[in-house]
């Protein structure tokens, strides 16, 4: 498993999210950050950027995620951002106890209405791969 961290221009966020979705990568974490690059050493102000984090199960998904980010955030000018990859040793979905690749996908659906003897399998919008 791999975690892909990317820092990019906020204006590219929607395109990046759409590109990831098209690749079947749905679980993402997005946060606003401040930072500065080192293009020519003259930058002293912190600039608003967006950080996108995804965790993927294998090398094939990693390459597809990186290409989706690159293709949708790349700019011809400096300041398009950076991406880096780190290995993920273990993942656990806190609510269900699912581990590793099972925890990255949709959760195992459980009968949440058993008390009422209704045979309905459900999950909530909170149950995303990033949850």
N, C-alpha and C positions, 0 to 999 in steps of 0.2 A: 504494500500500500504506500501511497505517496501523498504528501501535502504540497499543493502548489500555491505559493503566495505571489500575488502580483500587486504592484503599485502602479496606478495609471491615472490619466486625466479623468476627472469626474464626467466630462462630456462623453467619454467612451463607454461608460458603465452599461447603459441599456443595450448597446450593440454587443458588448462582451457577454452579458447575461443571455441574450438571444442566441449568440453563437454557442455558448455552453449548453443551452437547452436543446439546440439542434443536434448536438453530439450526445444527447442522453444524459447529461450531467446536470442534475437538478438541485442538489444540495450545495448551497454556497453560503458563505458568511461575508458580509460587506460592511465596511466601516470607513468613516471619514478620518483621514490622518493629515498631519502636517509634516513636511520634510523638505529637504533640498538636495539637489543632485550635485555632481562635481564635474560638470561638463568642461568648464574652463577655469574653475577655481574662483570665479568672481561672484557666484551666487552666495548671498549672505542672508537673504530673507527666506523664511519658511513659506512654502507654497502649499495650498490645499490640494490634496490628492485623495484618491479612493483606493482602499486596499480590498482585494477580492481573494478569498481563501477557499479552496476546494480540496477535498480528500477523495482520491480515486483508488480503486482496488488493484490496478495492475499497470504495467508499462504501456500497453496499448491505449488505455483511457488517459494515461498521463500525457502521451504524445498528442492525442486528439484535443485534450483540454488546453494544452499549451498552444497548439495551432489556433484554436478558437480565440484564445485571448490575444495572441500575436496578431492575427488577421483583423481583429476588430478594434484593437487599441493602437496599432502601429500608425505612426505619423511620420511625415518626411522631415520634421524638425526635431531637434533634441527635446527631451522632456517627455517622451512617450511613456516612459516608465521602466520598470524592471520586473523580472520574474525570477523566482528561485524555487527549487524543489528540495524537500527534505523527506527522508524515509519515515514512515509511520509504523511503529512496532505493534501497536495494539489499539483497537477502538472498541468501545462498549456503549450501547444505547442504555442509558441509565434506567429508563422506565421498564424495559422488557428484559434486560440482561443479555440481549443478543450481542455477539462479538464479531469483530473483524468485518469481513465482507458482508455478512448478514446485517450488521449494524449500519452499513452504508446505504443499503437499499431500503425499499419500503418495509415497514415493520410487519412482523407476523401478525395477522389480524386475529383478534380474540373476540369471542362472543361477549360483548360488554353488557348485553341485556339478559343474561342468564337468570337473574332474579325474577324477571317477568316471564320467563319461559318463552321468549321471543327469539326466533332463530335468525338473527341479523348480525353479520360481521361488519364491524366499522373500524375506522381509524379517523383521527382528526387532522386538520391542516397543520397541527403542531408536529405531527409525525413525519418530518422530512428527513432526508439523509443527513442533514447537518444537525439534527436535534439529538 
